[in-house]
Amino acid sequence: MKILIAGATGALGRPLVRKLVAKGYEVWGIGRKPEGLAWLREQGAHEAACNVLDAGEVETLCRQVQPEAIINLLSALPADPFQLVEALPADAHLRLTGSAALLAAATACGARRYLQQSSGFYLLAPAGQLATEQSPFRVDGPGSVGESARMYATLEERLLAVKDLETTALRYGFLYGPGTWYTREGVFAQHLADKAVALIGKADGVWSFVEVEDAAEATARALTAPSGIYDITDSAPLPYVEWLNRFAAWVHAPPPPVVGMEEGREKYGEETVYYENELSGANNTKARTVLGFAPRKAPWLA
């Protein structure tokens, strides 16, 4: 199978490229930076220089490559989660505009399958329950939470509207591992060491994570599985308070301070309060059953 990947040199794209090449697929990775294109060649993949914001350029590329499947992992997230709010407009523009161009090109060039990165942590579930593939997004969340949820909702709605493609939305949990915010030596660990992260109120919102290699393996399996929506998360969703304390211990950071809700809103913002107290974890049963997904145990649970 010939596969075209947008976002091929990101934190998730890199392990996915390696896996697909190892499985014998013909892999084409879209990129613009010379170092990223060079990396693709080193992995045995084909590089495709292209501006994904230019619909005409994307269609031309797709007609030249003639991929059977397109995987959209586009994102423009910052290196530091503390810069997320400022980075979201550019990220949303890339994802929404790039996905529109890729979907149109996929149809025009006769591709068979289209896989789209989505979110497994902006989902709305009843209190005390995990979100499923039927769960809606938190489109009325505060500030950047609602903006991001509406973006993901739009991306999935576009998939459902396409009739000439087998479309799949992969709702990844918070990614951890190489290239992400959540590693032992990463930026979030440094924020904990600097006591810049606090537990706000009960901090009982539930978070689901997934390791990047596991997410890449699930993505590879989704190429030959029934189309649809899959929650790609690990099997141990945790209340934020428990996760943060475990993560802090794992990275040898001091226990995070605890503050009340009002102080949290004033110091950290309404979105952070929401993240810590309102998010729902996701149920990965469908991915485990249909894809044979077997996520590893997170290292902070060891």
C-alpha positions, 0 to 999 in steps of 0.5 A: 500500500502506498501511504501519504502522511501529513505531519510525518516528522512530528512526535507521532509521525516519526515512529509511524513512518518507521513502523510503516516502512518496516511493515513494507509500505511505500511511505511518502512524507509531506514536509517543507524543512530540509532537515525533515525531508532528509530524515524521511530519506534516511528512514527509507521513505519518500519526501514530498515537499509541499505547502499543505495550506495550498489546496492546489499544491496538495492536489498536484502532489496527490495526483503525482503520488497516487496514494491509496491512503492518506494519514493527516497528523498535522499540528503546530503545537508549541514546545512548551504547554505553557505557550499553548493558548498563544499557539492555538490560532496557528494550530487551528488554521493549519489543521482546518485548512490543511485537512480541507486541502487533503480531503479534497485532494484525496477524493480528486486523486482516487485515494481509498482511505483517509485517517485523521488525528482527533482528540481523546481528551476533549470529550464529554462523558456523564459524571463518573463515566469514561467517554466513548466513540459516541461521546460529543466534544466539549464545544462549550468549554471555556476559552481555548478548551472550547475553541479546540473542541470545536476544531476537532468537532469540525474535523470529524464532521468533515470526515462523516460528510465524505462519501467517496472515502473510507474515513477514520478518526483516531482520538488520541489521548495525551501523548507521552514519550519522545518528542512530547511534553511528557518525558522524564527530562521534558519541559513539563517535568521542568515546570514541576521542578520549578513548582510552576504547576499546582493542583487546583481544588479537587483536581479530579478531572480524568486524563487519558494518555497514550505513548507515541509508539503505541499510538503509532502502532494503533494508527498502522493497524487502523489502515487495514481495519474497519473505518470509523472512530477509535479512542486511542488511549491507554488502559489506565485513565486517572484523576488528574490529582493522582496522575500529577502526583505519580508523574512528579514522583517519577520525574523526581520533582517535589509534590505539587502545591495545592490551591483553591479554585479561586486562587487557581483561576486567578493564577493559572486561568479558567482553562487550567482549572477546567483541565484539572477538574472537568476532563473525562478519560476515554474508554479504549475497548473498541480499539483493543477489540477491533485493532488488537490495540495493546497499550503499555503501562505508563512508566509513572505507574510502575 
